Amino acid sequence: MTTTAPAQHAERLPLLDRVRLQIAADPRRVRLWRWLAPTLIVLLAGILRFWNLAHPHALIFDETYYAKDAWTQWNLGYPSTWPEGADERFLAGETDIFSADGSYVVHPPLGKFLIGIGFALFGPDTALAWRFMPAVFGTALVLLVYLVARHLTGSIAFASVAGVLLAVDGLAIVLSRVALLDIFLAFFTVLAFWFVLLDRRRHLPRLTRAIGARAETPPAWGPLLWNRPWIIAAGLAVGAATAVKWSGLYVAAALGIYLVVTDALARRRLGVTFWPMDAVRQGLVDFVLFVPVAALVYLASWTGWLTTDGGYGRHALDETPWSGLWSWVPLPLQNLWAYHEQMYGFHVGLTSGHSYASPAWQWPLLTRPTSMYYQQDGDLVQNIYSMPNPLIWWAGVAAVLWLTYRFVVARDWRHAVVLTGIAATYVPWLLYPERTIFQFYTIAIVPFMVLALTFALRDVAGRPDDSASRRISGQRVVMVFLVVAVAISAFWYPILTATSVPYEFWQLHNWMQSWI
């Protein structure tokens, strides 16, 4: 009787709990799954992103700009111009027909430099060259989201949920398989948040020990802590994000606010009398650690343009340099500033029409994803459609709303991190309703939506103090959700990768009138 009761009780436990207990019972199994879970997820992500990556041999959507600019930048140090009909000749192997005249580009150089690494590895004669590095970063992004989820949830199971959801998401797959800049932006954005989380784990205990050791009564002012290497690392990541696209500046601002607010709340909890101003003092320290390295990374991304003479606008102010207070600024930096003024004017004034344009207020509805490539040969269709997994997307939107409610009720710092990521990557786009922007810009938002969805699924699965029946039913719902999400991704995968499919199969994906 006494020997069978524990086994009977274990049988009544939810499946996830039984698996967790079995793993926890053997330290070797714990170590195995700590490595095996992310390895399998990254392998899945890599297969989905690298399979048949060189197909189609075409310049897809804005690859016509970024791939050719990356190639000339790799050769000359700056993007240069191409003759009429260059796309066809480039694809046919005439890759040396570019001129030495600088081309007007509106994004910083780092993303194109990273694409250029693929050219250095494979040469310019295969599409694998310009898509290789996006696939590398897209796969690495899945691992990064797994690590962030593991840190936030403390659970291998739910970190795996987050990793799998991003691994199979259609938008994450497509943006990893085309030579656009946005996958690099998403990677460096999540990397910056990961570094801030690592700083939080180190900083708050140090702050607690430092204040507690000062006196028996709480002090009027807390210590200023300079030894925060993860803040420097976050600054490097934010600088890299901004050196890919300027929207990295929003991430820098959001993380700066997050650091100050987090520190202020910690000092208040520790009883520091003047905690608001004390947090501002520490915020100035964080600014010194965070911003200059970000600025240096950004400026370093322009090295090729600064050290050569042929870049667009490289000598724009040579005849009329600045005078007076700013006359000491080196002339190359004056020219770079003038170039940035032109770039800013372009971004603010970009209102040209596009059939796949989608303002930011439409993004949660998923009304107009972007078709990047379409070819039809008789009854066979090849399409690259930057479609998020619809179930993951809409469930993610609902999860963000749920997480907002949970944060208001519980004030959980983990929810605050995810919501800060959502705000930094989405809210600024709402300020430009007239700009020509696209649904695929949301690739920077998707990792945080997946994290929000992971928290929501964790709530559905049930808390440890819930009844066994509640956890069994909740975990079944989560399992069904994951199975359906993976099935939908499999259904969409051919439409994401230009796989030849019958026209009737392609039509089955037109779930909304505005799709495809």
Secondary structure, 3 states (H helix, E strand, C coil): CCCCHHHHHHHCCCHHHHHHHHHHCCHHHHHHHHHHHHHHHHHHHHHHHHCCCCCCCCCCCCHHHHHHHHHHHHHHCCCECCCCCHHHHHHCCCCCCCCCCECCCCCCCHHHHHHHHHHHHHCCCCHHHHHHHHHHHHHHHHHHHHHHHHHHHCCHHHHHHHHHHHHHCHHHHHHCCCCCCHHHHHHHHHHHHHHHHHHHHHHHHHHHHHHHCCCCCCCCCCCCCCCCHHHHHHHHHHHHHHHHCCCHHHHHHHHHHHHHHHHHHHHHHCCCCCHHHHHHHHHHHHHHHHHHHHHHHHHHCCHHHHCCCCCCCCCCCCCCCCCHHHCCCCHHHHHHHHHHHHHHHHHHHCCCCCCCCCCHHHHHHCCCCEEEEEEEECCEEEEEEECCCHHHHHHHHHHHHHHHHHHHHHCCHHHHHHHHHHHHHHHHHHHCCCCCCCHHHHHHCHHHHHHHHHHHHHHHHCCCCCCHHHHHHHHHHHHHHHHHHHHHHHHHHHHHCCCCEEHHHHHCCCCCCCCC
